[in-house]
Amino acid sequence: MNLNIEENQKSLEPWLSVIGLLTVMWTPVERKIDECVFILCSSNNKDKRPLSLNRKLEYIKNNLPSGITCIPDFDEIIKITEGTSQVRDVCVHGVIDRYDENKMVIGKIQGKSSDYQIEMFTYDQVRLFSAGKNLIILYEIWDKLCRDLNPQIL
C-alpha cells in the first residue's frame, strides 16, 4: 500500500468518500432488515431469530405474508442486498493494496478458509459508486417492507 497520502490525496479522496458512505449507510439498511425479521419472528413465537445476513434474508423470504405486494421481485432485492453487503464488507474489513483514479484493489482475509489466505478484490469507480447508490434505494425498499409488515402482523 502506498501510504504517502499527501502526495496521492486527490486520487484517494473519492475512494475514501464512497467507502465512508458504504460504511455509514449500511447500518440503516441492516437495521430495517433486522426490524423485518423481528416483526416476522414476533408473529411466529417459536421461531429463533437468524443472525447472519443470508439467514435473515432467507427467513424474511420464507415468512412473508401473502398479502405483501410492495416488492415485485424479492429475489432481485435479495441479490442486490447481498452484493452490496459484500462490497461493504470488503471495504470495511479489507486493506487497500493499491489504487489510482480508475480502480482500487483491496485485500481481505478469508475468514472461512483454514489457511491464511488474502483474496484480492478490484473495484472500478462504477462498481463502488453503484454500491453506494444501491444503499439509498435498499433503505427505501426495506423501510417500505417494514411499514407494510407492521399492519399485517399487528
The 8 nearest C-alpha neighbors of each residue, nearest first, counted from 0:
[[1, 96, 97, 2, 95, 94, 98, 3],
 [0, 2, 3, 97, 4, 96, 7, 98],
 [3, 1, 4, 0, 5, 7, 6, 97],
 [2, 4, 1, 6, 5, 7, 8, 0],
 [5, 3, 7, 8, 6, 2, 1, 11],
 [6, 4, 8, 7, 3, 9, 2, 11],
 [5, 7, 4, 3, 8, 9, 2, 10],
 [8, 6, 4, 5, 9, 10, 11, 3],
 [7, 9, 11, 5, 4, 10, 6, 12],
 [8, 10, 11, 7, 12, 13, 6, 5],
 [9, 11, 100, 8, 7, 12, 99, 13],
 [12, 10, 8, 14, 9, 13, 7, 15],
 [11, 13, 15, 14, 9, 8, 10, 16],
 [14, 12, 16, 15, 11, 17, 10, 9],
 [15, 13, 12, 16, 17, 11, 18, 10],
 [14, 16, 18, 12, 13, 17, 19, 11],
 [17, 15, 13, 19, 14, 18, 12, 20],
 [16, 18, 20, 19, 14, 15, 21, 128],
 [19, 17, 15, 21, 20, 16, 22, 14],
 [20, 18, 22, 16, 17, 21, 15, 23],
 [19, 21, 17, 23, 18, 22, 24, 16],
 [22, 20, 18, 24, 19, 131, 87, 23],
 [23, 21, 19, 20, 25, 24, 18, 87],
 [22, 24, 20, 21, 25, 19, 26, 27],
 [23, 25, 21, 26, 20, 22, 27, 134],
 [26, 24, 28, 27, 23, 22, 21, 29],
 [25, 27, 29, 28, 24, 30, 23, 22],
 [28, 26, 30, 29, 25, 24, 31, 138],
 [29, 27, 138, 31, 25, 30, 26, 32],
 [28, 30, 32, 26, 31, 27, 33, 25],
 [29, 31, 33, 27, 32, 28, 26, 34],
 [32, 30, 34, 28, 33, 29, 141, 142],
 [31, 33, 29, 35, 34, 30, 141, 36],
 [34, 32, 30, 36, 31, 35, 29, 37],
 [33, 35, 31, 37, 32, 36, 38, 30],
 [36, 34, 32, 38, 33, 145, 37, 39],
 [37, 35, 33, 39, 34, 38, 40, 59],
 [36, 38, 34, 40, 35, 39, 41, 33],
 [39, 37, 35, 41, 36, 40, 34, 42],
 [38, 40, 36, 42, 41, 37, 35, 43],
 [41, 39, 43, 37, 42, 38, 46, 36],
 [42, 40, 38, 39, 43, 44, 37, 46],
 [41, 43, 40, 39, 44, 152, 38, 153],
 [44, 42, 40, 41, 45, 46, 39, 38],
 [45, 43, 41, 46, 42, 40, 47, 39],
 [46, 44, 43, 47, 40, 41, 42, 48],
 [47, 45, 44, 43, 40, 48, 41, 49],
 [46, 48, 49, 45, 40, 44, 43, 50],
 [47, 49, 46, 50, 40, 36, 37, 55],
 [48, 50, 55, 54, 51, 47, 58, 36],
 [51, 49, 48, 55, 52, 54, 53, 33],
 [52, 50, 54, 53, 55, 49, 56, 48],
 [51, 53, 55, 54, 56, 50, 81, 49],
 [54, 52, 56, 55, 51, 57, 81, 58],
 [53, 55, 57, 51, 56, 52, 49, 58],
 [56, 54, 52, 58, 49, 57, 53, 51],
 [57, 55, 59, 53, 58, 54, 60, 52],
 [56, 58, 54, 60, 55, 59, 61, 53],
 [59, 57, 55, 61, 56, 60, 54, 62],
 [58, 60, 56, 62, 57, 61, 63, 36],
 [59, 61, 57, 58, 62, 63, 56, 73],
 [62, 60, 58, 59, 63, 57, 56, 64],
 [63, 61, 59, 60, 58, 64, 39, 57],
 [62, 64, 60, 59, 61, 65, 67, 39],
 [65, 63, 66, 67, 62, 151, 148, 152],
 [64, 66, 67, 63, 68, 62, 151, 61],
 [67, 65, 64, 68, 151, 63, 69, 148],
 [68, 66, 65, 64, 69, 147, 63, 148],
 [67, 69, 70, 66, 71, 65, 147, 144],
 [68, 70, 67, 71, 144, 143, 147, 140],
 [71, 69, 68, 73, 72, 67, 140, 144],
 [70, 72, 73, 69, 68, 74, 75, 76],
 [73, 71, 75, 74, 70, 76, 77, 69],
 [72, 74, 76, 75, 70, 71, 77, 60],
 [73, 75, 77, 76, 72, 78, 60, 79],
 [74, 76, 78, 73, 77, 72, 79, 80],
 [75, 77, 73, 79, 78, 74, 80, 72],
 [78, 76, 80, 74, 75, 79, 81, 73],
 [77, 79, 75, 81, 76, 80, 82, 74],
 [80, 78, 82, 76, 77, 81, 83, 75],
 [79, 81, 77, 83, 78, 82, 76, 84],
 [82, 80, 84, 78, 79, 83, 77, 85],
 [83, 81, 79, 85, 84, 80, 78, 86],
 [82, 84, 86, 80, 130, 85, 81, 79],
 [83, 85, 87, 81, 82, 86, 88, 80],
 [84, 86, 88, 82, 83, 87, 81, 89],
 [87, 85, 83, 89, 88, 84, 90, 82],
 [86, 88, 84, 90, 85, 89, 21, 91],
 [89, 87, 85, 91, 86, 90, 92, 84],
 [88, 90, 93, 86, 92, 87, 91, 107],
 [91, 89, 87, 93, 88, 92, 18, 86],
 [92, 90, 88, 89, 93, 87, 22, 18],
 [93, 91, 89, 90, 88, 107, 94, 108],
 [92, 94, 107, 89, 106, 90, 91, 105],
 [95, 93, 106, 105, 96, 107, 92, 90],
 [94, 96, 105, 97, 104, 0, 106, 93],
 [95, 97, 0, 105, 104, 94, 106, 98],
 [98, 96, 104, 0, 95, 103, 1, 99],
 [99, 97, 103, 102, 104, 100, 96, 11],
 [98, 100, 101, 102, 10, 103, 97, 11],
 [99, 101, 10, 102, 98, 11, 103, 124],
 [102, 100, 99, 123, 124, 103, 98, 122],
 [103, 101, 123, 122, 98, 99, 100, 124],
 [102, 104, 98, 122, 121, 97, 123, 105],
 [103, 105, 121, 97, 96, 120, 95, 98],
 [104, 106, 95, 120, 96, 94, 119, 93],
 [107, 105, 119, 94, 93, 118, 117, 120],
 [106, 108, 93, 117, 118, 89, 109, 94],
 [109, 107, 117, 116, 110, 118, 106, 115],
 [110, 108, 112, 111, 116, 117, 107, 118],
 [109, 111, 112, 108, 113, 115, 116, 114],
 [112, 110, 109, 113, 114, 108, 116, 115],
 [111, 113, 114, 110, 109, 116, 115, 108],
 [112, 114, 111, 115, 110, 116, 109, 108],
 [115, 113, 112, 116, 109, 111, 110, 117],
 [116, 114, 117, 113, 112, 108, 109, 110],
 [115, 117, 114, 109, 108, 118, 112, 110],
 [118, 116, 108, 107, 106, 109, 119, 115],
 [117, 119, 107, 106, 108, 116, 109, 120],
 [118, 120, 106, 105, 117, 107, 104, 121],
 [121, 119, 105, 104, 106, 122, 118, 89],
 [122, 120, 104, 103, 105, 119, 123, 102],
 [123, 121, 103, 102, 126, 127, 104, 120],
 [122, 124, 102, 125, 126, 101, 103, 127],
 [123, 125, 127, 126, 128, 101, 102, 122],
 [124, 126, 128, 123, 127, 129, 122, 130],
 [127, 125, 129, 124, 123, 128, 122, 130],
 [126, 128, 130, 124, 129, 125, 122, 123],
 [127, 129, 131, 125, 130, 126, 124, 132],
 [128, 130, 132, 126, 131, 127, 125, 133],
 [131, 129, 133, 127, 128, 83, 132, 126],
 [132, 130, 128, 129, 133, 134, 21, 20],
 [131, 133, 129, 134, 130, 135, 128, 136],
 [134, 132, 130, 136, 131, 135, 137, 129],
 [135, 133, 137, 132, 136, 131, 138, 24],
 [134, 136, 138, 133, 137, 132, 139, 131],
 [135, 137, 133, 139, 134, 138, 140, 132],
 [138, 136, 134, 140, 139, 135, 133, 141],
 [137, 139, 28, 141, 135, 136, 140, 142],
 [138, 140, 142, 136, 137, 141, 143, 135],
 [139, 141, 137, 143, 142, 138, 144, 136],
 [142, 140, 144, 138, 143, 139, 31, 137],
 [143, 141, 145, 139, 144, 140, 138, 31],
 [144, 142, 146, 140, 145, 141, 147, 139],
 [143, 145, 141, 147, 142, 146, 148, 140],
 [146, 144, 148, 142, 143, 147, 35, 141],
 [145, 147, 143, 149, 144, 148, 142, 150],
 [146, 148, 144, 145, 149, 143, 150, 151],
 [149, 147, 151, 145, 146, 150, 144, 152],
 [148, 150, 146, 151, 152, 147, 153, 145],
 [151, 149, 153, 152, 148, 147, 146, 145],
 [152, 150, 148, 149, 153, 147, 64, 66],
 [151, 153, 149, 150, 148, 42, 38, 39],
 [152, 150, 149, 151, 42, 148, 38, 41]]
